[in-house]
Amino acid sequence: HRDLHSFPTRRSSDLLLHVPQARMLDILNASPQAWRTLGLLMGFKLRLAFLGIEDLALLPAALRLMRRLVLMADAAIAPADPEGVRQIGIQQEQLALMLSLSRQTVNQVLKELEAQSLLRLAYGRIDIVDMARLREMAKLSDSQAGLLLHISRSASGAERRKLSTPRL
């Protein structure tokens, strides 16, 4: 079991907040709108979990990996750099564990995607250089693409500011 501070993908701007259940209930009871927000968040998380289970059961390794990269890039809070490159801070071993694949398989698929100029590999990160082509190759359904669009808008911060709860 690893200490959170030694986790390799942890960025200095990340913050993990643990709110005890009683305190969370106080916050939610003081702000009824927060119940709706929490329900929406839980619904999206559940939909993502079902998509992941479906992908695991039905898709080949390369397609699963491409879809996960699209999901991670869309959910990334950091915007693309001026050249449109999106960085995903993750090690190949962690990606393999997420997708129930071997690290060797993940490395092989990533190298193939790099050879197609879709991404660049660096130590501890993956740079998505052609998001549009990667998204196209991931073959997302309309409902999956819509869910990812909502996630990327939420991650932008605009909705997060609207839905903030008052301090108690």
Backbone bond lengths (Angstrom), bond angles and torsions (degrees), N, CA, C in turn:
res aa  C-N    CA-C-N  psi(-1)  N-CA   C-N-CA  omega(-1)  CA-C   N-CA-C  phi
1 H - - - 1.459 - - 1.515 108.43 -
2 R 1.325 116.07 125.63 1.464 120.69 -175.40 1.520 111.83 -94.49
3 D 1.302 114.41 148.32 1.461 121.90 172.74 1.527 107.94 -72.11
4 L 1.324 117.53 139.33 1.455 122.28 -178.57 1.524 111.58 -54.57
5 H 1.313 117.51 -36.76 1.460 121.02 -176.15 1.518 112.72 -71.05
6 S 1.351 118.21 -18.91 1.453 119.79 179.45 1.516 111.83 -98.76
7 F 1.321 117.40 3.19 1.458 121.06 -179.65 1.521 108.68 -65.25
8 P 1.342 118.90 125.98 1.465 120.85 -169.33 1.519 115.93 -64.30
9 T 1.336 119.91 -25.41 1.460 119.32 -177.49 1.514 112.46 -95.83
10 R 1.305 117.81 4.02 1.453 120.40 -179.27 1.523 109.49 -66.55
11 R 1.315 116.01 126.88 1.463 121.52 176.37 1.522 107.94 -100.01
12 S 1.317 116.46 155.95 1.462 119.98 -177.06 1.526 112.08 -64.50
13 S 1.338 117.77 -21.96 1.457 119.84 -178.94 1.528 112.97 -88.78
14 D 1.332 118.01 -4.86 1.462 121.02 -179.71 1.518 110.50 -72.64
15 L 1.314 115.22 145.82 1.449 121.17 177.09 1.520 108.46 -140.93
16 L 1.303 116.14 126.78 1.448 121.55 176.05 1.518 107.01 -106.26
17 L 1.312 115.43 123.29 1.453 120.50 -177.78 1.519 109.40 -113.70
18 H 1.299 116.56 124.42 1.456 121.42 175.38 1.525 107.85 -107.84
19 V 1.323 115.27 118.96 1.456 120.29 178.96 1.519 107.37 -111.37
20 P 1.323 118.27 119.13 1.466 119.93 178.42 1.534 110.57 -58.08
21 Q 1.315 116.20 149.23 1.464 121.14 -174.65 1.531 112.43 -54.82
22 A 1.306 118.10 -45.40 1.466 120.42 -178.07 1.526 110.56 -60.47
23 R 1.319 117.12 -43.36 1.470 121.21 179.38 1.528 110.80 -65.71
24 M 1.339 115.91 -40.29 1.460 119.75 178.66 1.522 110.48 -63.10
25 L 1.300 117.51 -40.69 1.467 120.65 177.77 1.530 110.92 -64.09
26 D 1.324 117.19 -38.08 1.470 120.34 175.58 1.529 110.94 -60.36
27 I 1.325 116.35 -45.83 1.461 121.00 179.69 1.524 110.70 -62.40
28 L 1.311 116.08 -45.95 1.467 120.34 -178.25 1.529 111.60 -66.61
29 N 1.324 117.65 -38.51 1.456 120.52 178.93 1.534 111.85 -69.48
30 A 1.327 117.14 -30.08 1.457 120.69 179.42 1.533 111.87 -77.24
31 S 1.306 116.12 -19.66 1.463 120.65 -177.94 1.528 109.05 -136.50
32 P 1.325 118.18 89.89 1.469 120.75 -177.90 1.530 113.62 -55.32
33 Q 1.334 118.34 -31.11 1.465 120.28 177.68 1.530 111.11 -61.78
34 A 1.324 116.73 -28.59 1.459 120.39 -179.39 1.529 111.58 -65.09
35 W 1.347 117.38 -29.99 1.469 120.13 176.54 1.524 109.87 -60.92
36 R 1.333 116.13 -44.37 1.463 120.65 179.51 1.525 110.15 -62.14
37 T 1.315 116.09 -45.33 1.459 121.14 179.77 1.523 110.93 -60.01
38 L 1.324 116.12 -45.87 1.460 120.01 179.04 1.527 110.49 -63.30
39 G 1.323 116.98 -40.78 1.462 120.72 178.28 1.525 112.02 -62.55
40 L 1.331 116.64 -41.68 1.467 120.24 177.27 1.528 110.78 -63.26
41 L 1.316 115.95 -44.42 1.458 120.29 178.88 1.523 110.78 -59.67
42 M 1.318 116.81 -46.63 1.464 120.47 -179.97 1.527 111.26 -64.37
43 G 1.335 116.71 -38.57 1.462 120.13 177.46 1.526 112.00 -62.35
44 F 1.338 116.60 -43.34 1.463 119.96 178.46 1.528 110.97 -65.33
45 K 1.317 116.46 -41.54 1.464 119.67 179.32 1.530 110.53 -62.81
46 L 1.333 116.79 -39.53 1.456 120.69 179.01 1.529 110.79 -66.37
47 R 1.339 116.75 -42.05 1.465 119.79 177.31 1.524 110.97 -61.73
48 L 1.311 117.16 -41.42 1.468 120.35 177.95 1.527 110.97 -63.13
49 A 1.323 116.19 -39.82 1.467 119.76 178.68 1.529 110.44 -62.96
50 F 1.333 117.21 -43.55 1.465 120.10 178.76 1.522 111.59 -64.97
51 L 1.335 117.15 -39.02 1.466 119.95 176.74 1.532 110.59 -61.90
52 G 1.324 116.36 -41.88 1.461 120.41 178.92 1.518 112.21 -63.83
53 I 1.315 116.72 -41.03 1.471 120.68 178.61 1.522 110.41 -65.60
54 E 1.327 116.30 -43.37 1.469 120.71 178.49 1.525 110.52 -62.02
55 D 1.330 117.12 -45.98 1.461 120.80 178.81 1.525 110.80 -60.17
56 L 1.328 117.07 -43.46 1.457 121.76 -179.19 1.522 111.56 -59.92
57 A 1.324 116.32 -39.17 1.464 120.83 -177.05 1.524 113.11 -79.04
58 L 1.328 117.75 -30.24 1.463 119.45 -167.49 1.525 116.44 -114.60
59 L 1.310 118.47 -21.48 1.467 120.03 -169.77 1.522 113.06 -105.58
60 P 1.339 115.86 149.55 1.468 119.59 173.51 1.526 110.85 -70.30
61 A 1.308 115.77 163.84 1.464 122.22 -174.03 1.527 112.94 -55.24
62 A 1.321 118.03 -46.35 1.470 120.57 -175.70 1.526 111.36 -62.01
63 L 1.317 116.99 -42.95 1.455 120.53 -179.26 1.526 110.92 -68.40
64 R 1.335 116.94 -39.76 1.472 120.04 177.10 1.519 110.50 -60.53
65 L 1.320 115.97 -43.16 1.460 120.47 -178.77 1.531 110.82 -65.91
66 M 1.313 117.43 -44.26 1.467 119.81 179.00 1.528 110.93 -61.55
67 R 1.331 117.20 -43.05 1.467 119.99 179.34 1.522 111.35 -63.71
68 R 1.327 117.01 -39.50 1.461 119.56 179.17 1.515 110.54 -65.86
69 L 1.325 117.63 -40.08 1.463 120.44 178.11 1.528 110.98 -63.41
70 V 1.329 117.35 -41.14 1.463 120.81 177.66 1.524 109.55 -62.36
71 L 1.317 116.25 -46.12 1.467 120.91 179.18 1.524 110.58 -59.22
72 M 1.319 117.31 -47.82 1.457 120.85 -177.68 1.526 111.45 -66.07
73 A 1.329 117.06 -38.67 1.463 119.87 179.26 1.523 110.96 -68.43
74 D 1.340 116.58 -39.45 1.470 119.65 179.18 1.515 111.92 -69.62
75 A 1.319 117.02 -32.35 1.462 120.44 -178.37 1.524 112.28 -85.13
76 A 1.318 116.93 -8.16 1.464 120.20 -178.81 1.521 110.32 -64.73
77 I 1.296 115.76 132.77 1.459 120.82 -179.95 1.525 110.39 -75.06
78 A 1.330 117.04 -33.66 1.461 120.03 179.53 1.523 109.54 -71.61
79 P 1.321 117.96 130.53 1.467 120.56 179.19 1.523 110.92 -71.88
80 A 1.321 115.48 166.16 1.453 120.44 175.07 1.525 108.88 -64.06
81 D 1.327 115.88 152.09 1.464 119.31 177.55 1.532 109.07 -73.78
82 P 1.333 118.84 177.03 1.469 121.21 -176.41 1.532 113.90 -57.04
83 E 1.320 117.08 -25.34 1.467 120.97 178.84 1.528 111.91 -88.04
84 G 1.338 117.75 0.78 1.458 121.27 179.42 1.519 114.66 86.75
85 V 1.320 117.55 8.55 1.462 122.10 -179.30 1.524 109.58 -82.53
86 R 1.314 115.64 132.26 1.470 120.64 176.26 1.519 108.54 -109.53
87 Q 1.320 116.02 129.47 1.462 120.62 179.60 1.520 110.20 -98.10
88 I 1.334 114.55 134.28 1.455 121.26 174.49 1.523 106.09 -117.34
89 G 1.312 116.56 114.94 1.456 121.01 179.98 1.515 110.82 -83.34
90 I 1.318 116.67 96.93 1.469 120.99 179.74 1.518 109.17 -158.08
91 Q 1.301 115.97 147.15 1.457 120.88 174.87 1.520 108.91 -91.89
92 Q 1.319 115.96 152.48 1.460 120.54 -178.01 1.526 112.14 -60.00
93 E 1.301 117.63 -34.52 1.464 121.36 178.37 1.530 111.00 -61.66
94 Q 1.327 116.56 -42.28 1.465 120.17 178.55 1.523 111.38 -66.33
95 L 1.316 116.45 -40.95 1.462 121.37 177.50 1.533 109.93 -62.06
96 A 1.310 116.29 -41.29 1.472 120.80 178.25 1.530 110.71 -61.80
97 L 1.324 117.05 -43.49 1.462 120.36 178.88 1.523 111.76 -63.35
98 M 1.335 117.17 -39.59 1.472 121.42 178.68 1.518 111.96 -60.22
99 L 1.327 115.86 -35.35 1.460 121.24 -171.23 1.521 113.72 -104.83
100 S 1.331 116.91 5.48 1.469 122.03 -177.28 1.524 111.21 54.75
101 L 1.325 114.71 47.66 1.460 122.08 177.83 1.522 108.50 -124.90
102 S 1.321 115.96 164.03 1.465 118.51 173.73 1.519 108.54 -78.68
103 R 1.327 116.56 155.88 1.455 120.29 177.31 1.518 109.92 -62.86
104 Q 1.333 116.93 -34.26 1.455 121.16 179.34 1.535 111.30 -63.76
105 T 1.336 116.73 -41.29 1.468 120.56 178.24 1.518 110.35 -64.61
106 V 1.328 116.63 -45.16 1.464 120.87 178.51 1.521 109.62 -59.84
107 N 1.330 117.48 -44.99 1.455 121.16 179.92 1.526 110.93 -61.44
108 Q 1.312 117.61 -42.43 1.463 121.81 -179.53 1.536 110.92 -62.75
109 V 1.327 116.87 -46.56 1.468 120.67 -179.83 1.529 110.04 -65.18
110 L 1.326 116.93 -43.76 1.464 120.16 179.61 1.533 111.19 -61.27
111 K 1.312 117.26 -40.77 1.472 120.59 178.40 1.529 110.74 -64.06
112 E 1.355 116.65 -38.02 1.469 119.89 176.73 1.531 110.67 -64.57
113 L 1.320 116.70 -41.57 1.468 120.56 178.29 1.530 111.04 -67.07
114 E 1.330 115.95 -35.69 1.467 120.11 176.61 1.528 110.36 -65.77
115 A 1.337 117.20 -40.01 1.465 121.52 178.61 1.534 111.57 -63.85
116 Q 1.335 116.65 -26.37 1.467 121.71 177.59 1.530 111.81 -88.76
117 S 1.317 116.95 7.11 1.477 123.99 178.69 1.520 113.16 62.19
118 L 1.336 116.92 32.52 1.462 121.29 175.71 1.518 111.33 -89.71
119 L 1.324 116.19 -29.70 1.457 120.56 -177.38 1.515 110.31 -151.43
120 R 1.335 114.30 167.76 1.468 123.03 173.93 1.516 107.41 -124.26
121 L 1.307 115.41 137.68 1.458 120.47 178.17 1.518 109.79 -98.07
122 A 1.319 115.30 137.22 1.459 122.02 175.99 1.525 106.51 -140.75
123 Y 1.314 116.49 164.26 1.458 119.27 -179.31 1.536 110.33 -62.09
124 G 1.322 116.43 120.98 1.457 121.68 175.64 1.522 115.15 74.91
125 R 1.340 117.29 10.13 1.464 118.38 178.71 1.522 110.36 -158.36
126 I 1.321 113.39 162.97 1.460 122.39 175.27 1.516 106.32 -128.76
127 D 1.314 117.23 127.57 1.457 122.49 178.02 1.528 108.57 -101.03
128 I 1.320 116.82 116.38 1.462 121.17 177.07 1.527 107.22 -84.32
129 V 1.331 116.73 113.96 1.468 120.15 -175.90 1.527 112.75 -100.19
130 D 1.330 117.96 -20.22 1.468 121.20 178.01 1.523 108.60 -134.39
131 M 1.333 114.99 79.40 1.461 121.33 -175.98 1.526 111.73 -62.94
132 A 1.319 117.56 -39.04 1.466 120.39 -177.53 1.530 111.10 -62.81
133 R 1.315 116.85 -45.44 1.475 119.54 179.12 1.518 111.68 -68.49
134 L 1.334 116.98 -38.71 1.464 119.64 178.28 1.526 109.97 -62.84
135 R 1.316 117.14 -43.39 1.464 121.74 178.81 1.539 110.10 -61.27
136 E 1.325 116.33 -43.00 1.462 121.07 179.17 1.533 111.03 -62.98
137 M 1.318 116.94 -44.02 1.463 121.35 -179.12 1.522 112.39 -69.62
138 A 1.336 116.94 -24.41 1.469 120.73 179.91 1.527 111.81 -72.64
139 K 1.318 117.60 -14.69 1.473 123.48 175.49 1.529 112.32 53.13
140 L 1.319 115.90 53.46 1.460 120.57 178.22 1.526 110.16 -74.81
141 S 1.328 116.66 142.52 1.462 120.36 173.89 1.528 108.48 -72.20
142 D 1.326 116.81 167.66 1.462 120.34 178.52 1.520 111.66 -59.61
143 S 1.349 117.15 -40.50 1.467 119.42 -179.22 1.531 111.25 -69.06
144 Q 1.329 117.40 -36.50 1.459 120.25 177.45 1.529 110.42 -67.19
145 A 1.319 116.25 -42.90 1.466 119.93 179.03 1.525 110.17 -63.33
146 G 1.339 117.36 -39.35 1.461 120.69 177.85 1.512 112.20 -63.61
147 L 1.327 116.45 -40.71 1.462 120.79 178.06 1.524 110.30 -63.44
148 L 1.321 116.93 -43.84 1.462 120.33 179.29 1.520 111.74 -65.57
149 L 1.318 116.85 -36.53 1.461 120.31 176.71 1.525 110.05 -62.03
150 H 1.325 116.89 -43.36 1.462 120.34 178.66 1.527 110.57 -63.51
151 I 1.317 116.87 -41.79 1.464 120.80 179.81 1.526 110.10 -62.41
152 S 1.332 116.80 -44.84 1.469 118.55 -177.90 1.525 111.10 -66.09
153 R 1.335 117.37 -34.99 1.462 119.49 176.14 1.520 110.76 -67.04
154 S 1.328 116.29 -39.81 1.466 120.17 178.91 1.515 110.63 -64.82
155 A 1.315 116.18 -40.36 1.463 120.01 -178.86 1.518 111.88 -68.54
156 S 1.333 117.46 -18.39 1.459 119.55 -178.27 1.518 112.26 -67.61
157 G 1.321 116.92 -21.45 1.456 119.49 176.72 1.511 113.62 106.49
158 A 1.317 118.68 -22.08 1.469 120.55 -177.47 1.524 110.36 -61.63
159 E 1.313 116.94 -47.48 1.462 119.01 179.89 1.521 110.82 -71.51
160 R 1.326 116.64 -34.33 1.461 119.50 -179.43 1.520 110.39 -60.65
161 R 1.333 117.07 -39.92 1.469 120.34 178.81 1.516 111.26 -66.92
162 K 1.355 117.27 -40.22 1.469 120.52 -179.41 1.526 111.35 -64.26
163 L 1.328 116.19 -31.60 1.449 120.23 -171.41 1.521 113.60 -99.75
164 S 1.304 117.81 11.88 1.454 119.70 -177.52 1.535 109.90 -65.74
165 T 1.305 114.93 147.15 1.468 120.09 -177.91 1.531 109.78 -102.89
166 P 1.307 116.87 150.94 1.472 119.99 -179.29 1.531 111.13 -71.03
167 R 1.306 115.31 153.62 1.472 119.41 175.02 1.501 110.03 -77.31
168 L 1.298 116.30 145.76 1.468 121.95 176.77 1.498 110.49 -107.16
